[in-house]
Amino acid sequence: MLSPVPSGHVATVVTFLEMRERPRPRPVPSSPLRMARWHDPDPARYRLLFERVGGRWLWYSRLAMDDATLRANMAEVHAVIDPRGVEVGMLELDFRTAGECLIRFLGLVPELAGKGHGRWLFAQVMALAWREGVERVHVTTCSLDHAAALPSYLKAGFTAFRRALETFPDPRLAGLLPADIAPQIPVIR
């Protein structure tokens, strides 16, 4: 069954995934990248990295928030930093529900895709997410994300447990993202 999507909107299939047991430890792949936790992140700096990492995949939710709302919604934020000191990825973990870790955002800038850094990043995520008291780690991904996102979560040991269709106004038309940022997703006015 096809469901029409209103002009000026985008549609995506969202997959909900979870892990209820800590995975067996594996060697951490080597990488020149490193993680750095941001304590009390500056909203402007956060939005800049958020757009650099997720703009191509139409991540926009945090770009639409004012500073106070963004501060209230940010959880534990880590930047991925390259050897030059440039922030090239991000991870946001939410532990606000007892016994759970929600991976809110996870990604690297598109220029690093396909270079093996994802395996290193997943190892970092698992080490940070599965801390004392965590019984469930969960995440969502969607059909707008990088094609390797869903297979990578499944390979890491996540299990899909629900799917939903999401439609939303195209953030490029709203001026939240540049008009040319996601050429693989056509704008339909």
Order of alpha helices (4+ residues) and beta strands (2+ residues): beta-beta-alpha-alpha-beta-beta-beta-alpha-beta-alpha-beta
